[in-house]
Amino acid sequence: MTGPLGILGPGVLGLSAAQAAAERGLAVRLLGRDAAHAAAGVAKVNRRWDRAVATGRMAPAAAAEAAASLVSAAFGPEALEGLSALLEALPEDPAPKAHVLADAAHWGDPNLLLLSGTSSLPISDLARRAELEGRLVGFHLFVPVPRMALVEMAVPPGTSAAWVARARALGVALGKRVVQVRDQPGFAASRMALAQGLEAMRLLEAGVASAEDLDALMTLGYGHPVGPLELSDRVASCSRRRWQAARREPAPAKASSPGTSRGGAADGSQSRHLRRGRNPRDLCRISDRKGAVAGLGRPRRPGSGKLGHLEDLPFLTRLPEEQAWPPFPAPIAALT
């Protein structure tokens, strides 16, 4: 890369990606809705490095070098000057994502590599909304980015090979194995995880075993770092149901969504909230009502702590469009 990597959205994904990129020696510009929003994100990453130094997990010189590589700015034309690539890391709602990507294309250099960090939304749909067909590439990083060794790159048909090659080179620069998949709702990783999560919900619904035991079968039996039900809690079961609906393909009877028996919600939301005696629809309500702007108003849902604070993933939440991201001067009248 000849210029800095811009990361738009100082939420969980944006901060984790900024931390990983700076630690790899890349110049990083973290962008927020205004200067204070972006600066607060940089301060959070600096505190992570301070803790890493205090606990002996990072050398002081390495932390200082990484901190010097990370700067902040308010999203706008000036913030895009000199960038080689921009990674959009906003909440999982296509309208604000497409809006800011269109702005970036309008304001930025024609050679600016545009990437979306979505884990599930079809890149072709975002590209169509933002009038970026043939240019936009999906760049699904897994949180926590510094520790996860892979990036899933979703490429719609007709995307320029030059953009794909540059996205792949960025993944390599981040120290990740780059797995290229064909663009579709949920890409590949989320669809595989969806299948396992829904099957675990069906087993729970049928009374085959408790939620804790079903998760233990996968963590202790198969060596997975987290069980399918807990993972469904962390990415929000309602988000997974939306991914499944977005596939627009009939599911066979054996693969139908979990129903409403045993207290399950019609949308399949269950697991931790169900076994605590809560209405399983609460998970979707919690996930939908907060996290409007990446990094702010995170859902305060209790988690097991197996993976730290990963149970809060505001970049997977969804709110009404008017609350999701403050308006910017738009180069196009409206995005539908």
N, C-alpha and C positions, 0 to 999 in steps of 0.2 A: 504494500500500500504506500502510495506517495503522500497521502494526507491523512488527517485524523479519521477515526471511526466515530461517527455521531450515533448516539443512542437516545431515542426519543421516548421519554417516560421513566421517571425515577421511582418505579414501583419495584416489586420483588424481582421480576425478570430483568428490568432495566439495570437495577443496582447490581445484581449478581453478574450480569454480562459485563458491565463496566468494570467491576472488580477483576474479573477473569482477564479481560483484555489488557487492563493496565498492568496486571501482574505478569503478563506475557510480553511486556515492553511496547505495546501499541499505544500511540497517543489517542486519548479518548476525550470526547466532548459530550458531556451528559446534558441533555436538553429537557427543560420543563416548561410548564405553561407560563412561567415568568422567572425572573432571575432568582428570586428567593426560593421558589419551588425546586429549581435545579440545584442551587447551592445547598439546600437541606439534604438532598440526596447524596451529594459529594461528602458532606459531613458524616452521614451514616456509614459510607464506605470507609472513610478515614478512621472512624471508631472501630470498625472491624479489624483494620490493620493494627491499630493500637492494642487491641485485645490479643491479636496474634503475636505481637512482639512481647507483650507482658507474660504470655503463657509459653514463650519459647518456640512457638510454631513458625515464626518468621523472623529473619534477621532484621535488625533495625535499618541497615543500609538498603535492603530489598524493599522494605515498607516505604522508606523515604523516596526511593526511585519510582515505585508504583504511584505514590501520592503525587509526585511531580508530573506524572503522565496523565492525570485526570483533572479536567477543568469542567466548569459548568457554564451554561448560557441559557437565555430564554429562546424558545423556538421562534424562529423568524428568518428573514432573508440573510441578515448579517451572520447568524449562527451557522448557516450552511456554507459560508465562504470557505473554500479550501478543503472541504471534506471529500474523502474518497468514497465513503460508503455511509449510509444511514440505515440503522436498524430501528424499525418501529416496534415499540414494546408497550402499547397501550392496552387497556382492558379488552376482553374478547367480544367486541361489538363491531360489526363491519362498518357502520356509518362513520364513527369518528376515525377509525383506521384509514378508511378510504379518503376522508377529508384531508387529514394531515399528509398522507402520501401524495395526494394531488398538489397540495401546497408545496411540498418539498420538491416535486418535479418541476413546478412552476418557478420556484425561487432558486433552486440549486443549479449547479453546472450540468450540462447535458450528459456528461460522463459520470455523474453521481450514481453509484450503485445503490439501488433501493431494495431493501429487504423488509419483510414482515416477520415478526417473531411469533405469529399465531401458531397454536398447536393443533388447530382443528378447522378453522375457516378456510374454504377453498380459495386459493390464491387467484385462480382465474376470475372469481367473482369480485374480489377486491380490485384486481387489475381493471376489470370492466368498469366498476364504479368510479375509479380514479383515472380512467382513460390511460392506463399504463400497460395495455396488452403487449406482450412480447418483451417486457422490461422487468416486471416485478418478479422476485424470487422469494419463496418461503424459506425461512431460516429458523427452524425450531430448535432452540437450545433447551437443554434440560437443567432444571434447577436442583441443587446449587451448581451454577455453571463452572466455578473453579474446580469442582471435584468430579463432574461428569465428563466422560471422555468422548462424547459423540454429539454431532449435530445432524438433524434430519433436514435435508434440503428438498423442498417440494417444488417441482418444476412443471408449469402448465405447458401443454403443447403449443408450439410456436414461439417459445421463449428463445431469444437470441443466445447462441452458444457462447458469445463473448461475456454476457452477463452471468451465465451459469459458471463459466470458468473463473470469473472474478469472485463469485460467491464461494466457490470451492476453495480458492486460494485463501480467502479470509478464514474459512473453517480450519484449514491447515495451520495458518498463522496463530490461531487460537489454541492449537495443540489438540484438535478434535479429529476423530475419525468422521469423515463426511459420508453419510449414506444418502444417496439421491433416490427419491421416490417420485412416482407420478402423482401429480396434484389430484386430490379428491378430498371430500369432507373427512376430517380426522386423519388425513395422510395415511401412514401405516402404523406408527407406534401407538397413537391414540386409539385406533380401531382395534388393535390387538388387545390393548389394555381394557377397552370397552367390553369386548367379548368375555374376558375373564371376570370383570366386575359384575356384569349382568348375570353370568352363570352362578357366581357366588351368592348374589341376591336371591336367585331362584332356590338355591339349596337352603339358604336361611329361611326363606318363606315356606318351604316344604317341611321345615323342622328337622332336617337331616343332621345338623350340628349347630352349636352356638356360633355367633359371629366371631368370638375370640378363637374358637377352635378351628373354624374355617380359615381364618387368617394364619393361624399357627401351622396348618398343613402346608401352606405355601412358603412361609418364612423359614420354619424349621425343617420341613420336609424337602422343599425344592430350593432352599437357599435364597428366596427372593428377599430383598431388603425391607419390603413392606407388604402386608397382605392386601388382597384385592378389595376388601370392604373398607379398610382404612384408607386405601388409595382413592376409592370412590368418594369418601368423605372429603379428602383433601382437594380433589379437583372439582368437587360438587357433583353429586349424582344428577342434578338437573342439567348440568352442562353436558354430561355424557348422554342423557336422553335426547338433548338437542342435536348432538352429533349423529346419534342413530337416526333421528328423524330426517336430518339433512341428507342422509344417504339416498333417500327416495327410492328404496328398493324393498320389495316385500320380504319379510323375514319368514323363514319356515317355522312351522308350529313349534318345533323343539327349541327354536332360538327366539321365541317371542319374549317380549319384555315382561319383567316381574309384574304381577297383577296387584290387586288390592286385598287379597286375603291375608290373614294374620296381621292386619293393621297396616299393610303396605299402601303407599300412595299410588294413584293411577299412573304417575309418571315414573314409578320405579324407585323413588328416593327412599332409602332405608338405612341399614347398618347402624352406626353408632347412635344416631338420634332415635331409631326404632327401639333398640335394646335399652335405652334409657327412659322409655315410656313417653317420648315426645312425639308429636305429630311429625311424620317423616317429611311432610311438605315444608316444615320449618327450614330445612336445609336450603331449599331453593329461595325461600323468603329472605333468609339471612344473606345468601349469596347475591341476590338481586337488588337488595335495598342499599348496599354500601359498596365501597370501593369505586366510587364514580371516577375519580381521577387516580391514575396509577400511583400507588404509594400513599394515598390518603384514605381515611375512613375504612380501614381494613376490617373485615368481619371478625368479631371477637368470639370465635368458636373455640372451645377447649379441644386440645388434641393430646395424643398420647406422648408426644415429644420424641418419638423414635427418630425422626429426622429434623429435630430442632423446631423451627417455626414454619415448616413447609406446609402446615395445614391451612395457612392463610395464603391464598393465591389470588390477589386482587386482579391480576391480569386475566383471570378466567371468569371474572364476575361480569354482570351485565346490568345496566340501568337504562332508563329512558334516555333517548338520544340527547335531549336538551340538557341532561345532567352529566353526561359522560365526559365531556371535555369542553372547556370554555371556547367560545368562537374565536377564530382567527380571521384576518382579512383573507377571504377566499378568492382564488383565481377563477373559480367557476361558480355559477349562481347557486346551484344545489346539487347534491349527490343523492341519488335514489337507490 
